[in-house]
């Protein structure tokens, strides 16, 4: 039994808290100390008897510890050596002497002090303990051999230990477990219990290390086997090269060769393919490059090079298919028939690429499908919305992991022929960023002078796109890049008027929806007036997508009623329509039904179609102030300033005060303030609304107008007339004032759009004044 020196029996000791370490008796351990309180405790200890209590923190992340944050069992140690480091830290070498229980602990001015009671070993070693010791020693030696992190020198030091207490302390120091388990070992009272705890931990750790060792061995064997196979295959290749023997194609390479020959590749492409095939044959199958070459050769064989469909240029059939698939759209259909008629004669129209521009839901994409069906070609669609990476068009180079051809070549593979109808959808939604400009990449695709030698980065060979019939779609021409727009032939697709929507709803949408919901014609019937009510009061769109959703909703509810057994047959009328669709959501705007003072109706164009835009003017007491609200763009704000300047210059003629700007604070507002509004076409409407407020005369009922105004009162041409007149017709506006320069556009418009509508064409605002305010004068 070790005798404790007289100086070690002191009860009050300085305390050194340790963050993530448990020191055991009989062990010499180096420590780095940096906390001010710990440095103070060490300085005080060194100046006295060099005895200090080492206690572990419960939470190693704490910097400012309290008494409750420390374990109550620690080790009394002696400071053997102290080295002051340049950075202010102190390195000490301590020797654990014996375990001690903390009876009381308090924090002084600079450091903790504790009254401790030594826990000295006094157990005698029994025969059973001797057996446990031998088992413990055997397990620890096995642990050291399995643990690669422990050096073999540990066993050399361990074999020289005879005292059982030193053995247990040595093992407890070097076993790799967390702080709580080490503190548990230190806390365990009695030699037998401590040995049992260590045996249990060593068995667990040895089991884990054995599993890890087995896994490492398997991985090592697999790597050795792969390296051996690679080495042997390289040796075989070199020997055959030296002998001048041509290596025959392997079964996989032979299969690829047959696919390439069957694909009927052009000569230049075939030479490139065979070159890559020879490389593929010589590369080991385990090599990553083998998969890259295999994928590349498969793409070369899958992309069409010669196969094409035979065109059917029957103009009557083309017209029939277009009429079957789409109601209305007379102008776009006419242009398509002309295009196909020309294609019939010249086979390839250079410099003429159709681009359908119109609001969502008017049938742009489906028109492309109809063209493909009419002339007997395959149809491929590529969505360009959100594409901002040039590699989406041209593909990635094979040096990149997971590289693939671009969407153009992928679309050709899906088509399976060299002459499909290729629809590039939403061309106006293209983006660009640091990865390149896809719009620029599309120039080579669409330019007839270049696309016969289209270069995809992945294929690395020229691909002929000159036989492809490209069709583009967009919602707004303003958002198409200029370089692309210059190569396109624009076909405007206005929204459907109510007559077309009625036909589409009855003959297409309802028939399709009823079949999709498993309803027989006799189970669900909808009156004609119901379709009109849905079009006018439940939808507000230029297309028919919302109309289709509402009809599907009726079908779903009909299915529920029939399946419940409530009714066997359902007839939807205007009286019971609200039971299926709820209350109407788009009733006629009150401003259309009755005129008001200081309010005028304008016609607006949006990417979603046309709309009727009321403009409100209030005159308030004030001076020389103009308020514009409703989220107006810069051009529209300038139009309001132009209107004010023009009215001041014509004040005498229009019977208003010339200095009204000094009498009133003018507030101009456009409702639906969350929606941005821009453009000059509201000029005459702004002028009329302001004049109505100044003259205190009501704006006439069921009248709307659109046109840009100049400082001299001239009314200039505007765009989007088709959509604007559709909106006017939808809201039953009877009279519309338009610029004289737009008269030519009316001749190309469907007669149904302006049916029952009085169109008044003007050159100067004086004509508008006479129409609106002349009769009230």
C-alpha positions in Angstrom: 0.0 0.0 0.0 1.4 3.4 -0.9 2.2 5.6 2.0 0.9 9.2 1.7 3.6 11.8 2.6 2.8 14.1 5.4 2.3 17.1 3.2 -0.3 15.2 1.1 -2.7 15.0 4.1 -3.8 18.6 3.9 -7.6 19.0 3.7 -7.9 22.4 2.0 -6.6 22.5 -1.6 -6.7 24.9 -4.6 -9.0 23.6 -7.4 -8.0 23.4 -11.1 -11.2 22.8 -13.2 -10.6 20.7 -16.4 -12.8 21.0 -19.4 -12.6 17.7 -21.3 -10.1 15.5 -19.3 -10.2 13.2 -16.4 -6.9 12.6 -14.7 -6.4 9.3 -12.8 -4.0 8.5 -9.9 -0.5 7.2 -10.7 -0.5 9.0 -14.1 1.7 11.9 -15.3 -0.2 14.2 -17.6 0.7 17.6 -19.3 -1.9 20.4 -19.2 -2.2 23.7 -21.0 -3.8 26.4 -18.7 -5.2 29.7 -19.9 -8.1 30.8 -17.7 -7.3 33.6 -15.3 -8.8 31.8 -12.3 -6.9 28.6 -13.2 -3.6 30.5 -13.6 -4.1 32.2 -10.2 -4.7 28.8 -8.6 -1.5 27.4 -10.2 0.6 30.4 -9.1 -0.6 30.1 -5.6 0.0 26.3 -5.5 3.5 26.6 -6.9 4.4 29.2 -4.3 3.3 26.8 -1.5 3.3 22.9 -1.5 2.6 22.3 -5.3 -0.5 20.1 -4.3 -3.7 20.9 -6.3 -7.1 19.2 -6.8 -8.0 18.3 -10.4 -11.7 18.3 -10.9 -13.6 17.8 -14.3 -16.4 20.2 -15.5 -19.8 18.7 -16.2 -20.1 20.9 -19.3 -16.8 21.4 -21.1 -18.1 24.4 -23.1 -18.4 26.6 -20.0 -15.8 29.3 -19.4 -17.0 30.9 -16.2 -17.8 27.8 -14.0 -19.5 27.7 -10.7 -19.2 25.2 -7.9 -22.3 23.3 -9.1 -20.7 22.9 -12.5 -17.9 20.6 -11.2 -18.0 16.9 -10.3 -17.6 16.1 -6.6 -14.8 13.5 -7.1 -11.4 14.4 -8.4 -7.7 13.6 -8.1 -5.1 15.2 -5.8 -2.1 15.9 -7.9 1.4 17.3 -7.6 2.8 19.9 -10.0 6.1 18.5 -11.3 7.0 21.2 -13.8 5.8 24.6 -15.0 6.6 26.4 -18.3 5.4 29.8 -19.1 4.5 30.2 -22.9 4.9 33.4 -24.9 1.2 33.7 -25.6 0.4 34.0 -21.9 -0.6 30.4 -21.4 1.1 28.1 -18.9 2.1 24.4 -19.5 2.3 22.2 -16.4 3.2 18.6 -15.8 1.1 17.0 -13.1 1.2 13.6 -11.4 -2.0 12.1 -10.0 -1.6 10.9 -6.4 -4.9 9.7 -5.1 -8.6 10.0 -5.5 -10.4 12.5 -3.2 -14.0 13.4 -2.3 -15.0 17.1 -2.2 -16.8 17.9 1.0 -17.0 21.6 0.6 -16.1 24.0 -2.1 -16.1 27.8 -2.3 -14.8 30.3 -4.7 -12.4 32.8 -3.3 -11.3 36.1 -4.8 -9.4 34.5 -7.7 -9.9 30.7 -7.6 -11.8 27.8 -6.1 -10.7 26.1 -2.8 -12.1 22.8 -1.6 -12.0 20.7 1.6 -11.3 17.1 0.5 -11.3 13.7 2.0 -8.8 11.3 0.6 -10.1 8.0 -0.9 -7.1 5.7 -0.5 -7.1 2.2 -1.8 -7.1 -0.5 0.9 -8.7 -3.5 -0.8 -6.7 -6.7 -0.8 -6.4 -8.7 -4.0 -8.4 -12.0 -3.9 -8.1 -15.0 -6.2 -11.2 -13.9 -8.1 -9.7 -10.4 -8.5 -6.5 -12.0 -9.8 -8.6 -13.8 -12.4 -10.3 -10.6 -13.3 -7.0 -8.8 -13.6 -5.7 -11.4 -16.1 -8.9 -11.1 -18.1 -8.6 -7.3 -18.0 -5.0 -7.3 -19.1 -5.8 -9.6 -22.0 -8.7 -7.4 -23.1 -6.6 -4.2 -23.0 -3.8 -5.8 -25.0 -6.4 -6.8 -27.7 -7.8 -3.2 -27.5 -4.3 -1.7 -28.2 -3.8 -4.0 -31.2 -7.2 -3.2 -32.7 -7.0 0.5 -32.2 -4.8 2.2 -34.8 -4.7 5.4 -32.8 -2.6 3.9 -30.0 1.1 3.3 -30.5 2.7 -0.1 -29.7 4.9 1.6 -27.1 1.9 1.7 -24.7 2.1 -2.1 -24.4 5.8 -1.9 -23.5 5.0 0.5 -20.6 1.9 -1.5 -19.6 3.8 -4.8 -19.4 6.0 -3.4 -16.6 3.1 -2.6 -14.4 2.5 -5.1 -11.5 0.3 -3.1 -9.1 -3.4 -3.8 -9.8 -4.3 -0.1 -9.0 -1.7 1.2 -11.4 -3.0 -1.2 -14.0 -6.6 0.0 -13.7 -5.6 3.6 -13.7 -3.4 3.1 -16.8 -6.2 1.4 -18.7 -8.8 4.0 -17.6 -6.4 6.8 -19.0 -6.0 5.2 -22.4 -9.4 3.7 -23.2 -11.3 5.9 -25.7 -14.6 6.7 -24.0 -16.4 9.9 -23.2 -15.9 12.1 -20.1 -19.0 10.8 -18.3 -17.9 7.2 -18.6 -14.3 8.1 -17.4 -15.8 10.0 -14.5 -17.9 6.9 -13.7 -14.7 4.8 -13.6 -13.1 7.3 -11.2 -16.2 7.4 -9.0 -16.5 3.6 -8.8 -15.6 2.5 -5.3 -14.0 -0.9 -4.6 -11.4 -2.7 -6.7 -13.7 -5.5 -7.9 -16.3 -3.1 -9.1 -13.8 -1.0 -10.9 -12.3 -4.0 -12.7 -15.8 -5.1 -13.8 -16.6 -1.7 -15.2 -13.3 -1.7 -17.2 -13.9 -5.3 -18.5 -17.4 -4.3 -19.7 -16.1 -1.2 -21.5 -13.2 -3.0 -23.1 -15.5 -5.8 -24.4 -17.8 -3.2 -26.0 -15.0 -1.2 -27.6 -13.2 -4.4 -28.8 -16.4 -5.5 -30.5 -16.8 -2.1 -32.3 -13.1 -2.1 -33.3 -13.3 -5.7 -34.6 -16.2 -4.7 -36.9 -14.3 -1.6 -38.2 -11.2 -3.8 -38.8 -13.3 -6.3 -40.9 -14.7 -3.5 -43.0 -11.3 -1.9 -43.5 -10.0 -5.3 -44.6 -12.8 -5.9 -47.1 -12.3 -2.4 -48.7 -8.5 -3.0 -48.8 -9.0 -6.4 -50.5 -11.4 -4.9 -53.1 -8.9 -2.1 -53.9 -6.1 -4.6 -54.3 -8.2 -6.8 -56.5 -9.2 -3.8 -58.7 -5.6 -2.6 -59.0 -4.5 -6.2 -59.9 -7.1 -6.5 -62.6 -6.1 -3.1 -64.0 -2.4 -4.0 -64.0 -3.0 -7.3 -65.8 -5.3 -5.7 -68.4 -2.7 -3.1 -69.1 0.0 -5.7 -69.4 -2.2 -7.7 -71.9 -2.8 -4.6 -74.0 0.9 -3.7 -74.2 1.8 -7.3 -75.2 -0.8 -7.3 -77.9 0.4 -3.9 -79.2 4.0 -5.2 -79.3 2.8 -8.3 -81.3 0.8 -6.1 -83.6 -2.4 -8.1 -83.0 -5.7 -6.3 -83.4 -7.8 -6.9 -80.4 -11.3 -8.2 -81.3 -14.3 -6.2 -80.0 -15.6 -7.4 -76.7 -19.2 -8.4 -76.5 -20.2 -5.0 -75.1 -18.1 -3.1 -77.7 -19.5 -5.3 -80.5 -23.0 -4.4 -79.4 -22.2 -0.7 -79.5 -20.6 -1.1 -82.9 -23.8 -2.8 -84.3 -25.9 0.0 -82.8 -23.7 2.6 -84.5 -23.8 0.9 -87.9 -27.6 0.5 -87.6 -27.9 4.3 -86.9 -26.6 5.2 -90.4 -24.3 7.9 -89.1 -22.7 10.3 -91.6 -19.1 9.5 -92.5 -17.5 12.1 -90.4 -19.6 11.1 -87.4 -18.9 7.4 -88.0 -15.2 8.0 -88.0 -15.5 9.9 -84.7 -17.6 7.1 -83.2 -15.2 4.3 -84.2 -12.3 6.2 -82.8 -14.1 6.5 -79.5 -15.1 2.8 -79.7 -11.5 1.7 -80.0 -10.7 3.8 -76.9 -13.6 2.2 -75.1 -12.4 -1.3 -75.9 -8.9 -0.6 -74.4 -10.1 1.1 -71.2 -10.8 -1.3 -68.3 -14.5 -1.7 -67.5 -13.8 -0.6 -63.9 -12.5 2.8 -65.1 -14.8 5.8 -64.7 -14.0 6.8 -68.3 -15.5 3.6 -69.5 -18.9 4.7 -68.5 -18.4 8.1 -70.0 -17.5 6.7 -73.4 -20.3 4.1 -73.3 -22.9 6.9 -72.6 -21.4 9.0 -75.4 -21.5 6.2 -78.0 -25.1 5.3 -77.0 -26.1 9.0 -77.6 -24.5 9.0 -81.0 -26.4 5.8 -81.9 -29.8 7.0 -80.5 -29.9 10.5 -82.1 -31.6 10.4 -85.5 -29.2 11.1 -88.4 -31.1 9.9 -91.5 -34.6 8.8 -90.5 -37.4 11.2 -91.4 -41.1 11.1 -91.8 -42.9 11.7 -95.1 -44.7 15.0 -95.1 -48.4 15.2 -96.1 -49.0 18.6 -97.7 -52.8 18.3 -98.2 -54.0 21.8 -97.6 -57.6 20.7 -97.1 -56.5 18.2 -94.5 -54.4 21.0 -92.8 -57.4 23.3 -92.7 -59.6 20.4 -91.4 -57.2 19.5 -88.6 -56.8 23.2 -87.5 -60.6 23.6 -87.4 -61.1 20.4 -85.5 -58.6 21.4 -82.8 -59.3 25.1 -82.5 -62.4 27.3 -82.8 -61.9 30.8 -84.1 -58.3 32.0 -84.6 -59.0 32.7 -88.3 -55.9 34.9 -88.9 -53.4 32.5 -87.3 -54.9 29.6 -89.2 -54.8 31.5 -92.4 -51.1 32.2 -91.9 -50.3 28.6 -91.0 -52.0 27.3 -94.2 -50.0 29.9 -96.3 -46.8 28.7 -94.6 -47.5 25.0 -95.3 -48.5 25.8 -98.8 -45.2 27.4 -99.4 -43.4 24.6 -97.6 -45.1 22.2 -100.0 -43.4 23.8 -103.0 -39.9 24.8 -101.7 -39.6 22.0 -99.0 -37.5 24.3 -96.8 -38.4 28.0 -96.1 -35.2 29.8 -95.2 -35.5 32.8 -92.9 -39.1 32.2 -91.9 -39.8 30.9 -88.4 -43.3 31.2 -87.0 -43.7 32.8 -83.5 -47.2 32.7 -82.0 -47.6 35.6 -79.6 -50.7 35.9 -77.3 -52.0 35.7 -73.8 -52.0 32.4 -71.8 -54.6 29.8 -72.7 -55.4 30.8 -76.3 -54.0 27.7 -77.9 -50.4 28.6 -78.9 -48.9 25.2 -77.9 -51.8 23.2 -79.1 -51.5 24.9 -82.5 -48.0 23.5 -82.8 -49.3 20.0 -82.1 -52.0 20.5 -84.7 -49.5 21.5 -87.3 -47.4 18.4 -86.6 -50.6 16.2 -86.9 -51.7 17.9 -90.1 -48.5 17.3 -92.0 -47.6 14.0 -90.4 -44.5 14.9 -88.5 -43.4 14.1 -84.9 -44.0 16.8 -82.3 -41.4 17.9 -79.7 -41.9 20.6 -77.1 -39.1 22.3 -75.2 -40.1 24.7 -72.3 -37.7 27.7 -72.1 -39.3 29.3 -69.1 -36.6 30.0 -66.5 -33.7 28.6 -68.7 -30.7 30.8 -67.9 -27.8 28.4 -68.7 -26.3 28.3 -72.2 -25.5 24.6 -71.6 -29.2 23.8 -71.5 -29.2 24.6 -75.3 -25.7 23.5 -76.3 -25.0 20.7 -73.8 -22.1 20.2 -71.4 -18.7 19.1 -72.4 -17.8 15.5 -71.6 -15.1 16.6 -69.1 -17.9 17.4 -66.6 -19.3 14.7 -64.4 -22.8 13.6 -65.5 -22.5 15.6 -68.7 -25.4 15.3 -71.2 -26.3 16.9 -74.6 -28.4 20.0 -74.6 -32.2 20.1 -74.7 -32.2 20.5 -78.5 -30.4 17.2 -79.1 -32.4 15.5 -76.3 -35.6 16.7 -78.1 -34.3 15.2 -81.4 -33.7 11.9 -79.7 -37.3 11.9 -78.4 -38.6 12.7 -81.8 -36.7 9.9 -83.5 -36.7 11.7 -86.8 -34.6 14.5 -88.4 -37.7 16.6 -89.4 -40.0 17.0 -86.4 -42.1 20.0 -85.5 -40.0 21.5 -82.7 -41.9 23.9 -80.4 -39.8 26.3 -78.3 -42.3 27.4 -75.7 -42.3 30.7 -73.8 -39.3 32.2 -75.6 -39.9 35.5 -73.8 -39.2 33.8 -70.4 -35.5 33.2 -71.2 -33.1 34.4 -68.6 -29.3 35.0 -68.6 -26.7 35.0 -65.8 -23.0 34.2 -65.3 -23.4 30.8 -66.9 -24.1 32.4 -70.3 -26.9 33.7 -72.5 -29.2 30.9 -73.9 -30.8 33.4 -76.3 -27.5 33.8 -78.0 -27.2 30.0 -78.3 -30.6 29.8 -79.8 -29.5 32.1 -82.7 -27.4 29.2 -84.1 -30.4 26.8 -83.7 -32.9 29.1 -85.5 -30.7 30.7 -88.2 -31.1 28.7 -91.4 -27.6 29.7 -92.5 -26.1 28.1 -89.4 -28.3 25.3 -88.1 -27.2 22.8 -90.7 -23.9 22.6 -88.7 -25.2 22.9 -85.1 -22.4 22.2 -82.6 -23.5 20.5 -79.4 -20.7 20.6 -76.8 -21.4 17.0 -75.8 -21.6 15.4 -79.2 -18.5 17.3 -80.5 -19.8 16.7 -84.1 -22.0 18.8 -86.3 -25.7 18.0 -86.3 -28.1 19.1 -89.1 -31.2 20.9 -87.8 -32.1 22.4 -91.2 -35.0 19.8 -91.7 -36.6 20.8 -88.4 -39.8 23.0 -88.5 -39.2 25.3 -85.5 -42.2 27.1 -84.0 -41.9 29.6 -81.1 -44.4 30.9 -78.6 -44.5 33.9 -76.3 -46.8 36.0 -74.2 -45.2 39.4 -75.0 -43.1 40.4 -78.0 -41.5 43.1 -75.9 -39.7 40.5 -73.8 -38.2 38.6 -76.7 -34.4 39.4 -77.2 -33.9 41.7 -80.2 -31.5 39.4 -82.0 -34.1 36.6 -81.9 -37.1 38.8 -82.7 -35.3 39.8 -85.9 -35.4 36.2 -87.2 -39.1 35.5 -86.4 -42.3 36.0 -88.3 -44.8 37.1 -85.7 -48.3 35.7 -85.7 -50.6 37.5 -83.2 -53.0 35.3 -81.4 -55.6 37.5 -79.6 -57.9 36.1 -77.0 -61.2 34.3 -77.9 -64.4 36.3 -78.0 -67.5 34.9 -76.3 -68.9 33.1 -79.4 -65.6 31.2 -79.8 -65.5 30.4 -76.1 -69.1 29.1 -76.2 -68.2 26.8 -79.1 -65.1 25.5 -77.5 -66.8 24.9 -74.2 -69.7 23.0 -75.7 -67.9 21.0 -78.4 -64.5 20.4 -76.8 -64.1 21.1 -73.1 -67.4 19.7 -71.9 -67.2 16.6 -74.0 -63.6 16.0 -72.8 -64.4 16.7 -69.1 -67.4 14.5 -69.1 -65.4 11.6 -70.5 -62.5 12.2 -68.0 -64.9 12.0 -65.1 -66.6 8.8 -66.3 -70.0 10.4 -67.0 -72.3 9.3 -69.8 -74.0 12.0 -71.9 -77.4 11.2 -70.4 -76.1 11.6 -66.8 -75.0 15.2 -67.1 -76.4 18.0 -69.3 -75.6 21.7 -69.3 -77.8 24.3 -70.9 -76.3 26.6 -73.5 -77.2 29.7 -71.3 -75.1 28.2 -68.5 -72.0 28.3 -70.7 -72.6 31.9 -71.5 -73.0 32.7 -67.8 -69.8 30.9 -66.9 -67.9 32.7 -69.6 -69.1 36.2 -68.5 -69.5 35.9 -64.7 -67.1 33.1 -63.5 -64.1 33.7 -65.8 -62.2 36.7 -66.9 -59.5 35.6 -69.3 -58.6 35.8 -73.0 -58.1 32.0 -73.1 -60.1 29.0 -71.9 -58.1 27.5 -69.0 -60.3 29.0 -66.3 -63.4 28.0 -68.3 -62.1 24.4 -68.4 -61.5 24.4 -64.6 -65.0 25.6 -63.9 -66.6 22.9 -66.1 -64.4 20.2 -64.4 -65.7 21.5 -61.1 -69.3 20.9 -62.3 -68.4 17.4 -63.4 -66.7 16.5 -60.1 -69.8 17.6 -58.1 -72.0 15.8 -60.5 -70.1 12.6 -59.9 -70.5 12.9 -56.2 -74.2 13.4 -56.4 -74.7 10.5 -58.7 -72.5 8.1 -56.7 -74.3 9.0 -53.5 -77.5 7.9 -55.2 -79.2 11.3 -54.7 -79.9 11.7 -58.5 -79.4 9.6 -61.6 -79.5 12.5 -64.1 -78.3 16.0 -63.6 -79.2 19.1 -65.6 -77.3 22.3 -64.9 -79.3 25.5 -65.6 -78.7 29.1 -64.8 -81.0 28.8 -61.7 -79.0 26.0 -60.1 -75.5 26.9 -61.4 -74.6 28.6 -58.1 -75.0 25.2 -56.4 -72.0 23.9 -58.4 -69.8 26.9 -58.8 -70.9 29.3 -56.0 -71.7 32.9 -56.5 -70.5 34.8 -59.6 -67.0 36.2 -59.3 -66.8 38.6 -62.2 -69.9 40.7 -62.4 -70.0 43.7 -64.7 -68.1 46.7 -63.2 -70.5 49.3 -61.7 -68.6 52.1 -63.6 -69.8 50.6 -66.9 -73.5 50.7 -65.9 -73.7 54.3 -64.9 -71.6 57.4 -65.7 -69.8 59.4 -63.0 -68.2 62.8 -62.8 -64.4 62.7 -62.8 -64.2 59.1 -64.1 -63.4 57.9 -67.6 -63.1 54.4 -69.0 -59.9 53.4 -70.8 -58.9 50.1 -72.5 -55.7 48.4 -71.4 -53.5 45.6 -72.7 -51.7 43.1 -70.4 -49.9 39.9 -71.1 -53.0 38.1 -69.8 -55.2 39.9 -72.4 -57.2 43.1 -72.5 -59.0 44.9 -69.7 -61.2 47.9 -69.0 -59.4 50.5 -66.9 -61.4 53.2 -65.0 -59.4 56.4 -64.3 -60.6 58.5 -61.4 -59.9 62.2 -60.7 -60.6 64.2 -57.6 -60.1 68.0 -57.3 -59.3 69.1 -53.8 -58.7 72.5 -52.3 -55.0 73.3 -52.8 -52.5 74.7 -55.1 -50.1 73.4 -57.8 -50.0 69.7 -56.6 -50.5 66.5 -58.6 -50.9 63.1 -56.8 -50.7 60.0 -58.9 -51.6 56.7 -57.3 -52.3 53.1 -58.5 -48.7 52.0 -59.1 -48.3 54.0 -62.3 -45.2 53.6 -64.5 -43.0 56.5 -65.6 -44.6 56.8 -69.1 -48.2 56.9 -67.6 -47.1 59.6 -65.1 -45.8 61.6 -68.0 -49.1 61.1 -69.9 -50.9 62.7 -66.9 -48.6 65.7 -67.1 -49.2 66.0 -70.8 -52.9 65.9 -70.2 -52.7 68.8 -67.7 -50.5 70.9 -70.0 -52.8 70.3 -73.0 -56.0 71.2 -71.1 -54.4 74.4 -69.8 -53.5 75.4 -73.4 -57.1 74.7 -74.5 -58.9 76.0 -71.5 -60.9 78.7 -73.3 -62.2 76.3 -75.9 -63.3 73.7 -73.4 -64.8 76.2 -71.0 -62.5 75.7 -68.0 -60.3 78.0 -66.0 -56.7 78.3 -67.4 -55.2 78.5 -63.9 -57.0 75.4 -62.5 -53.6 74.1 -61.4 -53.4 77.0 -58.9 -56.9 76.4 -57.6 -56.9 72.7 -57.0 -54.8 69.8 -55.8 -55.3 67.2 -58.5 -55.4 63.5 -57.4 -55.5 60.9 -60.2 -56.0 57.3 -59.3 -56.3 54.0 -61.2 -58.0 51.2 -59.2 -56.4 47.8 -58.4 -53.4 49.6 -57.0 -51.4 46.4 -56.5 -51.1 45.9 -60.3 -48.4 47.9 -62.1 -49.7 50.0 -65.0 -47.6 51.4 -67.8 -47.8 52.8 -71.3 -49.0 56.0 -73.2 -52.3 54.6 -74.5 -54.2 56.0 -71.5 -53.4 59.6 -72.6 -56.9 60.6 -74.0 -58.6 58.7 -71.1 -56.6 60.7 -68.5 -57.4 63.9 -70.3 -61.2 63.1 -70.4 -61.4 62.1 -66.7 -59.6 65.4 -65.7 -61.9 67.4 -68.0 -65.0 65.7 -66.6 -63.9 66.7 -63.1 -63.1 70.3 -64.1 -66.4 70.7 -66.0 -68.4 68.7 -63.4 -70.0 66.7 -66.1 -70.6 62.9 -66.1 -68.8 60.5 -68.3 -71.3 58.9 -70.8 -72.5 55.3 -70.1 -71.0 52.3 -71.9 -68.2 54.4 -73.6 -64.5 53.6 -73.5 -61.5 55.0 -75.3 -57.8 54.3 -75.9 -55.1 56.5 -77.5 -51.9 58.4 -76.9 -52.2 62.2 -76.7 -49.6 64.9 -77.6 -49.2 68.4 -76.2 -50.9 69.6 -79.3 -53.9 67.3 -78.8 -53.1 64.8 -81.6 -54.3 61.3 -81.0 -51.6 58.7 -81.8 -51.7 55.0 -82.7 -51.7 52.4 -80.0 -51.1 48.6 -79.8 -52.9 45.6 -78.5 -56.2 46.7 -80.1 -57.6 43.2 -80.5 -57.3 42.3 -76.8 -58.7 45.7 -75.8 -61.8 45.4 -78.0 -62.4 41.9 -76.7 -62.4 43.3 -73.1 -64.8 46.0 -74.2 -67.1 43.4 -75.8 -67.0 41.2 -72.7 -68.2 44.2 -70.6 -70.9 45.2 -73.1 -69.4 48.5 -74.0 -71.3 49.9 -77.0 -69.1 52.7 -78.1 -65.3 52.9 -78.4 -63.1 55.9 -79.4 -59.9 54.9 -81.2 -57.0 56.7 -83.0 -57.6 57.1 -86.7 -54.2 55.4 -87.3 -55.7 52.2 -86.0 -58.4 52.0 -88.6 -56.3 49.7 -90.7 -56.1 47.1 -87.9 -59.9 46.7 -87.8 -59.9 45.4 -91.4 -57.8 42.4 -90.3 -59.9 41.7 -87.2 -62.5 39.0 -86.8 -65.9 40.6 -87.4 -67.3 38.9 -84.3 -65.0 41.0 -82.0 -66.6 44.3 -83.1 -70.1 43.0 -83.7 -72.7 45.5 -82.2 -70.0 48.0 -81.3 -69.8 51.6 -82.5 -66.1 52.4 -83.3 -65.3 56.1 -83.6 -61.9 57.1 -85.1 -60.4 60.4 -84.2 -57.3 62.4 -85.1 -57.5 65.2 -82.5 -58.8 65.5 -79.0 -61.3 68.2 -80.1 -63.3 65.4 -81.8 -63.4 63.5 -78.5 -64.6 66.6 -76.6 -67.5 67.1 -79.0 -68.5 63.4 -78.6 -68.3 63.3 -74.8 -69.1 66.8 -73.6 -70.6 68.5 -76.7 -74.1 67.0 -76.2 -74.1 68.0 -72.5 -73.0 71.6 -73.2 
